[in-house]
């Protein structure tokens, strides 16, 4: 599999299964309705596991622009390949969100709340404070990328099982730090699906909250970059 195709497929799987568990828990008349935060957190961790495990041998399974940029800053990935990776990750996020809508389209019709429908696609803060929300995303992504950089090191390499520690890391971030913003920690996971929410013919939907959209993007990229700079500094 070509690396760009791998990133597209992997990111599609992550968003399909990750946003899918959100849809299963919060949309009306689903089998998993009212499953709660723990179900969502475990579902997201398993989504990352499936995505990483499936395409790791093809692309390295970044599946996240923040991870791609951080790996480039840390000298573990070529800057010339960053734009291609980020582009297909965004497209994968959009495709995953489209497939979630396709699976749950009848449940969107049965759910009257526009906020709930938007929450299937992208994150929103529990308490809206842009600075505080940005800090939450920075810290969450910092933790993620610190872990990814350690796992990517030859000293700690686990072969195909690299998917497992990454999944456990995502679950830990979700249960510990996810209560403030919903822990996007990945621009492709948030911005791609947010675009699909704006484009898809979802009955009774609200606006896509573009005033908040920069927070998970900027916060994730900043957090990942800070983690990469720390990695470089401690390696000197």
Phi and psi restraints in degrees (value plus and minus 20) as a CYANA .aco file:
   2 UNK   PHI     -84.7   -44.7
   2 UNK   PSI     122.6   162.6
   3 UNK   PHI     -74.6   -34.6
   3 UNK   PSI     -60.5   -20.5
   4 UNK   PHI     -86.3   -46.3
   4 UNK   PSI     -59.1   -19.1
   5 UNK   PHI     -85.1   -45.1
   5 UNK   PSI     -59.4   -19.4
   6 UNK   PHI     -79.8   -39.8
   6 UNK   PSI     -64.4   -24.4
   7 UNK   PHI     -84.5   -44.5
   7 UNK   PSI     -58.3   -18.3
   8 UNK   PHI     -84.6   -44.6
   8 UNK   PSI     -69.2   -29.2
   9 UNK   PHI     -83.8   -43.8
   9 UNK   PSI     -65.2   -25.2
  10 UNK   PHI     -82.9   -42.9
  10 UNK   PSI     -64.4   -24.4
  11 UNK   PHI     -88.1   -48.1
  11 UNK   PSI     -56.2   -16.2
  12 UNK   PHI     -78.9   -38.9
  12 UNK   PSI     -66.0   -26.0
  13 UNK   PHI     -83.1   -43.1
  13 UNK   PSI     -63.0   -23.0
  14 UNK   PHI     -79.4   -39.4
  14 UNK   PSI     -68.1   -28.1
  15 UNK   PHI     -93.6   -53.6
  15 UNK   PSI     -58.0   -18.0
  16 UNK   PHI     -77.5   -37.5
  16 UNK   PSI     -69.1   -29.1
  17 UNK   PHI     -99.8   -59.8
  17 UNK   PSI     -55.7   -15.7
  18 UNK   PHI     -90.7   -50.7
  18 UNK   PSI     -74.5   -34.5
  19 UNK   PHI     -88.2   -48.2
  19 UNK   PSI     -45.8    -5.8
  20 UNK   PHI     -83.8   -43.8
  20 UNK   PSI     -60.6   -20.6
  21 UNK   PHI     -88.6   -48.6
  21 UNK   PSI     -53.5   -13.5
  22 UNK   PHI     -82.5   -42.5
  22 UNK   PSI     -66.2   -26.2
  23 UNK   PHI     -79.9   -39.9
  23 UNK   PSI     -62.3   -22.3
  24 UNK   PHI     -83.3   -43.3
  24 UNK   PSI     -51.6   -11.6
  25 UNK   PHI    -106.3   -66.3
  25 UNK   PSI     -57.4   -17.4
  26 UNK   PHI    -126.2   -86.2
  26 UNK   PSI     -39.0     1.0
  27 UNK   PHI     -98.7   -58.7
  27 UNK   PSI     132.7   172.7
  28 UNK   PHI     -91.5   -51.5
  28 UNK   PSI     127.0   167.0
  29 UNK   PHI      42.5    82.5
  29 UNK   PSI      11.9    51.9
  30 UNK   PHI    -118.0   -78.0
  30 UNK   PSI     143.2   183.2
  31 UNK   PHI     -87.4   -47.4
  31 UNK   PSI     -45.1    -5.1
  32 UNK   PHI    -125.0   -85.0
  32 UNK   PSI      -3.3    36.7
  33 UNK   PHI     -76.1   -36.1
  33 UNK   PSI     114.0   154.0
  34 UNK   PHI      45.7    85.7
  34 UNK   PSI      10.4    50.4
  35 UNK   PHI     -88.1   -48.1
  35 UNK   PSI     -46.2    -6.2
  36 UNK   PHI      75.6   115.6
  36 UNK   PSI     153.9   193.9
  37 UNK   PHI     -82.6   -42.6
  37 UNK   PSI     -58.1   -18.1
  38 UNK   PHI     -83.7   -43.7
  38 UNK   PSI     -61.6   -21.6
  39 UNK   PHI     -81.2   -41.2
  39 UNK   PSI     -64.2   -24.2
  40 UNK   PHI     -82.6   -42.6
  40 UNK   PSI     -63.4   -23.4
  41 UNK   PHI     -84.4   -44.4
  41 UNK   PSI     -65.0   -25.0
  42 UNK   PHI     -84.9   -44.9
  42 UNK   PSI     -61.1   -21.1
  43 UNK   PHI     -80.9   -40.9
  43 UNK   PSI     -61.9   -21.9
  44 UNK   PHI     -86.1   -46.1
  44 UNK   PSI     -60.2   -20.2
  45 UNK   PHI     -81.6   -41.6
  45 UNK   PSI     -63.7   -23.7
  46 UNK   PHI     -88.3   -48.3
  46 UNK   PSI     -52.2   -12.2
  47 UNK   PHI     -82.0   -42.0
  47 UNK   PSI     -63.5   -23.5
  48 UNK   PHI     -85.1   -45.1
  48 UNK   PSI     -61.4   -21.4
  49 UNK   PHI     -77.9   -37.9
  49 UNK   PSI     -67.8   -27.8
  50 UNK   PHI     -83.7   -43.7
  50 UNK   PSI     -66.0   -26.0
  51 UNK   PHI     -81.8   -41.8
  51 UNK   PSI     -67.0   -27.0
  52 UNK   PHI     -86.7   -46.7
  52 UNK   PSI     -66.7   -26.7
  53 UNK   PHI     -81.7   -41.7
  53 UNK   PSI     -57.0   -17.0
  54 UNK   PHI     -89.0   -49.0
  54 UNK   PSI     -60.3   -20.3
  55 UNK   PHI    -139.5   -99.5
  55 UNK   PSI     -12.0    28.0
  56 UNK   PHI     -76.6   -36.6
  56 UNK   PSI     -60.8   -20.8
  57 UNK   PHI     -91.8   -51.8
  57 UNK   PSI     -40.6    -0.6
  58 UNK   PHI    -109.3   -69.3
  58 UNK   PSI     -64.0   -24.0
  59 UNK   PHI    -147.3  -107.3
  59 UNK   PSI     -27.2    12.8
  60 UNK   PHI      68.0   108.0
  60 UNK   PSI     -27.4    12.6
  61 UNK   PHI      34.5    74.5
  61 UNK   PSI      37.8    77.8
  62 UNK   PHI     -89.2   -49.2
  62 UNK   PSI     -76.3   -36.3
  63 UNK   PHI      38.3    78.3
  63 UNK   PSI       2.6    42.6
  64 UNK   PHI    -186.1  -146.1
  64 UNK   PSI      97.7   137.7
  65 UNK   PHI     -76.5   -36.5
  65 UNK   PSI     -53.0   -13.0
  66 UNK   PHI     -85.2   -45.2
  66 UNK   PSI     -56.9   -16.9
  67 UNK   PHI     -90.7   -50.7
  67 UNK   PSI     -62.7   -22.7
  68 UNK   PHI     -80.5   -40.5
  68 UNK   PSI     -68.2   -28.2
  69 UNK   PHI     -83.7   -43.7
  69 UNK   PSI     -62.2   -22.2
  70 UNK   PHI     -82.9   -42.9
  70 UNK   PSI     -61.9   -21.9
  71 UNK   PHI     -84.1   -44.1
  71 UNK   PSI     -55.3   -15.3
  72 UNK   PHI     -88.0   -48.0
  72 UNK   PSI     -63.5   -23.5
  73 UNK   PHI     -81.0   -41.0
  73 UNK   PSI     -57.8   -17.8
  74 UNK   PHI     -99.4   -59.4
  74 UNK   PSI     -22.0    18.0
  75 UNK   PHI      59.7    99.7
  75 UNK   PSI      -3.2    36.8
  76 UNK   PHI    -120.9   -80.9
  76 UNK   PSI     -20.5    19.5
  77 UNK   PHI    -171.8  -131.8
  77 UNK   PSI     122.0   162.0
  78 UNK   PHI     -92.7   -52.7
  78 UNK   PSI     110.7   150.7
  79 UNK   PHI     -80.5   -40.5
  79 UNK   PSI     -50.7   -10.7
  80 UNK   PHI     -84.8   -44.8
  80 UNK   PSI     -39.8     0.2
  81 UNK   PHI    -117.7   -77.7
  81 UNK   PSI     -24.4    15.6
  82 UNK   PHI     -84.5   -44.5
  82 UNK   PSI     -67.3   -27.3
  83 UNK   PHI     -81.6   -41.6
  83 UNK   PSI     -60.4   -20.4
  84 UNK   PHI     -84.7   -44.7
  84 UNK   PSI     -63.5   -23.5
  85 UNK   PHI     -81.7   -41.7
  85 UNK   PSI     -66.9   -26.9
  86 UNK   PHI     -83.3   -43.3
  86 UNK   PSI     -60.4   -20.4
  87 UNK   PHI     -81.4   -41.4
  87 UNK   PSI     -67.3   -27.3
  88 UNK   PHI     -93.9   -53.9
  88 UNK   PSI     -47.6    -7.6
  89 UNK   PHI     -83.9   -43.9
  89 UNK   PSI     -62.7   -22.7
  90 UNK   PHI     -83.9   -43.9
  90 UNK   PSI     -62.3   -22.3
  91 UNK   PHI     -84.5   -44.5
  91 UNK   PSI     -57.9   -17.9
  92 UNK   PHI     -83.6   -43.6
  92 UNK   PSI     -59.8   -19.8
  93 UNK   PHI     -81.4   -41.4
  93 UNK   PSI     -60.0   -20.0
  94 UNK   PHI     -86.8   -46.8
  94 UNK   PSI     -63.2   -23.2
  95 UNK   PHI     -84.8   -44.8
  95 UNK   PSI     -62.6   -22.6
  96 UNK   PHI     -79.7   -39.7
  96 UNK   PSI     -62.9   -22.9
  97 UNK   PHI     -85.7   -45.7
  97 UNK   PSI     -58.9   -18.9
  98 UNK   PHI     -80.7   -40.7
  98 UNK   PSI     -62.9   -22.9
  99 UNK   PHI     -86.8   -46.8
  99 UNK   PSI     -55.9   -15.9
 100 UNK   PHI     -82.2   -42.2
 100 UNK   PSI     -64.9   -24.9
 101 UNK   PHI     -80.5   -40.5
 101 UNK   PSI     -60.4   -20.4
 102 UNK   PHI     -83.1   -43.1
 102 UNK   PSI     -62.2   -22.2
 103 UNK   PHI     -88.4   -48.4
 103 UNK   PSI     -61.4   -21.4
 104 UNK   PHI    -127.2   -87.2
 104 UNK   PSI      -1.7    38.3
 105 UNK   PHI     -79.8   -39.8
 105 UNK   PSI     -55.5   -15.5
 106 UNK   PHI     -90.8   -50.8
 106 UNK   PSI     -48.4    -8.4
 107 UNK   PHI     -97.5   -57.5
 107 UNK   PSI     -49.4    -9.4
 108 UNK   PHI     -81.6   -41.6
 108 UNK   PSI     -58.0   -18.0
 109 UNK   PHI     -85.9   -45.9
 109 UNK   PSI     -50.0   -10.0
 110 UNK   PHI    -108.6   -68.6
 110 UNK   PSI     -21.3    18.7
 111 UNK   PHI    -130.3   -90.3
 111 UNK   PSI      90.5   130.5
 112 UNK   PHI     -97.7   -57.7
 112 UNK   PSI     -43.5    -3.5
 113 UNK   PHI     -98.9   -58.9
 113 UNK   PSI     100.0   140.0
 114 UNK   PHI     -85.7   -45.7
 114 UNK   PSI     -54.1   -14.1
 115 UNK   PHI     -84.2   -44.2
 115 UNK   PSI     -59.5   -19.5
 116 UNK   PHI     -84.6   -44.6
 116 UNK   PSI     -62.6   -22.6
 117 UNK   PHI     -82.6   -42.6
 117 UNK   PSI     -61.9   -21.9
 118 UNK   PHI     -84.3   -44.3
 118 UNK   PSI     -57.0   -17.0
 119 UNK   PHI     -84.5   -44.5
 119 UNK   PSI     -42.7    -2.7
 120 UNK   PHI     -85.1   -45.1
 120 UNK   PSI     -52.4   -12.4
 121 UNK   PHI    -113.3   -73.3
 121 UNK   PSI     -59.0   -19.0
 122 UNK   PHI    -169.9  -129.9
 122 UNK   PSI     152.2   192.2
 123 UNK   PHI    -108.1   -68.1
 123 UNK   PSI     142.5   182.5
 124 UNK   PHI    -172.5  -132.5
 124 UNK   PSI     129.3   169.3
 125 UNK   PHI     -98.0   -58.0
 125 UNK   PSI     128.3   168.3
 126 UNK   PHI     -89.8   -49.8
 126 UNK   PSI     -60.5   -20.5
 127 UNK   PHI    -144.1  -104.1
 127 UNK   PSI      99.7   139.7
 128 UNK   PHI     -99.8   -59.8
 128 UNK   PSI      84.5   124.5
 129 UNK   PHI    -165.2  -125.2
 129 UNK   PSI      85.1   125.1
 130 UNK   PHI     -76.8   -36.8
 130 UNK   PSI     -65.0   -25.0
 131 UNK   PHI     -83.7   -43.7
 131 UNK   PSI     -68.3   -28.3
 132 UNK   PHI     -82.8   -42.8
 132 UNK   PSI     -60.1   -20.1
 133 UNK   PHI     -84.8   -44.8
 133 UNK   PSI     -59.9   -19.9
 134 UNK   PHI     -83.9   -43.9
 134 UNK   PSI     -63.2   -23.2
 135 UNK   PHI     -80.6   -40.6
 135 UNK   PSI     -61.3   -21.3
 136 UNK   PHI     -80.2   -40.2
 136 UNK   PSI     -64.8   -24.8
 137 UNK   PHI     -87.9   -47.9
 137 UNK   PSI     -57.4   -17.4
 138 UNK   PHI     -81.8   -41.8
 138 UNK   PSI     -68.4   -28.4
 139 UNK   PHI     -86.1   -46.1
 139 UNK   PSI     -64.2   -24.2
 140 UNK   PHI     -80.5   -40.5
 140 UNK   PSI     -63.9   -23.9
 141 UNK   PHI     -93.0   -53.0
 141 UNK   PSI     -53.2   -13.2
 142 UNK   PHI     -77.6   -37.6
 142 UNK   PSI     -66.3   -26.3
 143 UNK   PHI     -83.0   -43.0
 143 UNK   PSI     -64.6   -24.6
 144 UNK   PHI     -78.2   -38.2
 144 UNK   PSI     -71.1   -31.1
 145 UNK   PHI     -91.3   -51.3
 145 UNK   PSI     -54.3   -14.3
 146 UNK   PHI     -77.1   -37.1
 146 UNK   PSI     -64.0   -24.0
 147 UNK   PHI     -86.3   -46.3
 147 UNK   PSI     -63.5   -23.5
 148 UNK   PHI     -82.6   -42.6
 148 UNK   PSI     -62.2   -22.2
 149 UNK   PHI     -84.7   -44.7
 149 UNK   PSI     -54.9   -14.9
 150 UNK   PHI     -89.8   -49.8
 150 UNK   PSI     -62.6   -22.6
 151 UNK   PHI     -85.9   -45.9
 151 UNK   PSI     -55.8   -15.8
 152 UNK   PHI     -93.8   -53.8
 152 UNK   PSI     -31.6     8.4
 153 UNK   PHI     -93.0   -53.0
 153 UNK   PSI     118.7   158.7
 154 UNK   PHI     -76.3   -36.3
 154 UNK   PSI     -51.8   -11.8
 155 UNK   PHI     -81.0   -41.0
 155 UNK   PSI     -52.8   -12.8
 156 UNK   PHI    -132.5   -92.5
 156 UNK   PSI      -7.5    32.5
 157 UNK   PHI     -80.4   -40.4
 157 UNK   PSI     118.0   158.0
 158 UNK   PHI    -141.5  -101.5
 158 UNK   PSI      -1.8    38.2
 159 UNK   PHI      42.0    82.0
 159 UNK   PSI    -157.0  -117.0
 160 UNK   PHI     -84.7   -44.7
 160 UNK   PSI     -42.7    -2.7
 161 UNK   PHI     -96.0   -56.0
 161 UNK   PSI     -18.0    22.0
 162 UNK   PHI     -74.7   -34.7
 162 UNK   PSI     -48.0    -8.0
 163 UNK   PHI     -82.8   -42.8
 163 UNK   PSI     -52.9   -12.9
 164 UNK   PHI     -89.1   -49.1
 164 UNK   PSI     -70.7   -30.7
 165 UNK   PHI     -83.3   -43.3
 165 UNK   PSI     -53.4   -13.4
 166 UNK   PHI     -84.4   -44.4
 166 UNK   PSI     -62.7   -22.7
 167 UNK   PHI     -83.0   -43.0
 167 UNK   PSI     -62.9   -22.9
 168 UNK   PHI     -84.9   -44.9
 168 UNK   PSI     -56.5   -16.5
 169 UNK   PHI     -83.3   -43.3
 169 UNK   PSI     -64.6   -24.6
 170 UNK   PHI     -83.0   -43.0
 170 UNK   PSI     -59.8   -19.8
 171 UNK   PHI     -84.3   -44.3
 171 UNK   PSI     -61.9   -21.9
 172 UNK   PHI     -82.4   -42.4
 172 UNK   PSI     -63.8   -23.8
 173 UNK   PHI     -82.0   -42.0
 173 UNK   PSI     -60.8   -20.8
 174 UNK   PHI     -83.0   -43.0
 174 UNK   PSI     -68.2   -28.2
 175 UNK   PHI     -95.1   -55.1
 175 UNK   PSI     -46.8    -6.8
 176 UNK   PHI    -115.5   -75.5
 176 UNK   PSI     -57.6   -17.6
 177 UNK   PHI    -141.2  -101.2
 177 UNK   PSI     -22.5    17.5
 178 UNK   PHI    -102.8   -62.8
 178 UNK   PSI     -25.1    14.9
 179 UNK   PHI     -95.6   -55.6
 179 UNK   PSI     -31.6     8.4
 180 UNK   PHI    -110.2   -70.2
 180 UNK   PSI     -69.6   -29.6
 181 UNK   PHI    -141.5  -101.5
 181 UNK   PSI     -26.5    13.5
 182 UNK   PHI      67.5   107.5
 182 UNK   PSI     -12.5    27.5
 183 UNK   PHI      24.7    64.7
 183 UNK   PSI      50.4    90.4
 184 UNK   PHI     -81.8   -41.8
 184 UNK   PSI     -73.4   -33.4
 185 UNK   PHI      24.6    64.6
 185 UNK   PSI       5.3    45.3
 186 UNK   PHI    -188.8  -148.8
 186 UNK   PSI      88.4   128.4
 187 UNK   PHI     -78.3   -38.3
 187 UNK   PSI     -56.3   -16.3
 188 UNK   PHI     -87.9   -47.9
 188 UNK   PSI     -51.6   -11.6
 189 UNK   PHI     -90.9   -50.9
 189 UNK   PSI     -46.8    -6.8
 190 UNK   PHI    -123.9   -83.9
 190 UNK   PSI     -72.0   -32.0
 191 UNK   PHI     -91.0   -51.0
 191 UNK   PSI     -61.7   -21.7
 192 UNK   PHI     -78.9   -38.9
 192 UNK   PSI     -73.3   -33.3
 193 UNK   PHI     -83.8   -43.8
 193 UNK   PSI     -52.6   -12.6
 194 UNK   PHI     -82.9   -42.9
 194 UNK   PSI     -59.8   -19.8
 195 UNK   PHI     -81.9   -41.9
 195 UNK   PSI     -60.3   -20.3
 196 UNK   PHI     -86.9   -46.9
 196 UNK   PSI     -56.8   -16.8
 197 UNK   PHI     -78.9   -38.9
 197 UNK   PSI     -60.0   -20.0
 198 UNK   PHI     -88.6   -48.6
 198 UNK   PSI     -52.3   -12.3
 199 UNK   PHI    -110.6   -70.6
 199 UNK   PSI     -52.1   -12.1
 200 UNK   PHI     -94.5   -54.5
 200 UNK   PSI     129.9   169.9
 201 UNK   PHI    -102.1   -62.1
 201 UNK   PSI      50.3    90.3
 202 UNK   PHI    -111.8   -71.8
 202 UNK   PSI     100.1   140.1
 203 UNK   PHI     -87.8   -47.8
 203 UNK   PSI     115.9   155.9
 204 UNK   PHI      51.1    91.1
 204 UNK   PSI      -1.1    38.9
 205 UNK   PHI     -96.8   -56.8
 205 UNK   PSI     137.2   177.2
 206 UNK   PHI    -114.6   -74.6
 206 UNK   PSI    -194.6  -154.6
 207 UNK   PHI     -87.8   -47.8
 207 UNK   PSI     146.9   186.9
 208 UNK   PHI    -110.6   -70.6
 208 UNK   PSI      -8.2    31.8
 209 UNK   PHI      34.9    74.9
 209 UNK   PSI      35.7    75.7
 210 UNK   PHI     -88.2   -48.2
 210 UNK   PSI     -39.8     0.2
 211 UNK   PHI     -86.0   -46.0
 211 UNK   PSI     -41.8    -1.8
 212 UNK   PHI    -121.4   -81.4
 212 UNK   PSI     -32.9     7.1
 213 UNK   PHI     -79.9   -39.9
 213 UNK   PSI     -48.2    -8.2
 214 UNK   PHI     -92.6   -52.6
 214 UNK   PSI     -42.4    -2.4
 215 UNK   PHI     -81.8   -41.8
 215 UNK   PSI     -74.6   -34.6
 216 UNK   PHI     -86.6   -46.6
 216 UNK   PSI     -43.3    -3.3
 217 UNK   PHI     -97.9   -57.9
 217 UNK   PSI     -76.2   -36.2
 218 UNK   PHI     -85.9   -45.9
 218 UNK   PSI     -63.5   -23.5
 219 UNK   PHI     -81.1   -41.1
 219 UNK   PSI     -62.7   -22.7
 220 UNK   PHI     -85.9   -45.9
 220 UNK   PSI     -66.3   -26.3
 221 UNK   PHI     -85.5   -45.5
 221 UNK   PSI     -59.5   -19.5
 222 UNK   PHI     -87.4   -47.4
 222 UNK   PSI     -65.2   -25.2
 223 UNK   PHI     -81.7   -41.7
 223 UNK   PSI     -62.3   -22.3
 224 UNK   PHI     -85.4   -45.4
 224 UNK   PSI     -60.6   -20.6
 225 UNK   PHI     -85.8   -45.8
 225 UNK   PSI     -61.0   -21.0
 226 UNK   PHI     -82.7   -42.7
 226 UNK   PSI     -60.1   -20.1
 227 UNK   PHI     -84.3   -44.3
 227 UNK   PSI     -59.8   -19.8
 228 UNK   PHI     -86.8   -46.8
 228 UNK   PSI     -60.3   -20.3
 229 UNK   PHI     -84.5   -44.5
 229 UNK   PSI     -59.1   -19.1
 230 UNK   PHI     -82.8   -42.8
 230 UNK   PSI     -61.6   -21.6
 231 UNK   PHI     -80.8   -40.8
 231 UNK   PSI     -64.6   -24.6
 232 UNK   PHI     -85.0   -45.0
 232 UNK   PSI     -63.5   -23.5
 233 UNK   PHI     -82.9   -42.9
 233 UNK   PSI     -64.7   -24.7
 234 UNK   PHI     -94.3   -54.3
 234 UNK   PSI     -36.6     3.4
 235 UNK   PHI    -104.7   -64.7
 235 UNK   PSI     -35.8     4.2
